[in-house]
């Protein structure tokens, strides 16, 4: 298994449907956050410690309650992203598979 050194970026993401997600993107060292998000080779990004707000299009109270909980990891399709804002940069370098 190959480990890739990454830098954690705390971000806020606005999705096309108006849903907000906050959490951490782990960007490979040497890449800017913008370059990582705009990379067309990968269609999905992983967000850790993710929290949702302003959730739309959910018609089940049980499902809505599940989305309101913090998630360890979510995988988000880049085409659903409208806006990404870096909230704070964590100086910690991590390694991911």
Protein Blocks (a to p, Z undefined) as FASTA:
>chain_A
ZZddddddddddddfkopacdddddddehiafklmmmpmkbmbdcdehiacehiehiabf
klmmmmmpccfbdcddfklpfbdcdfbdcfbdcddZZ
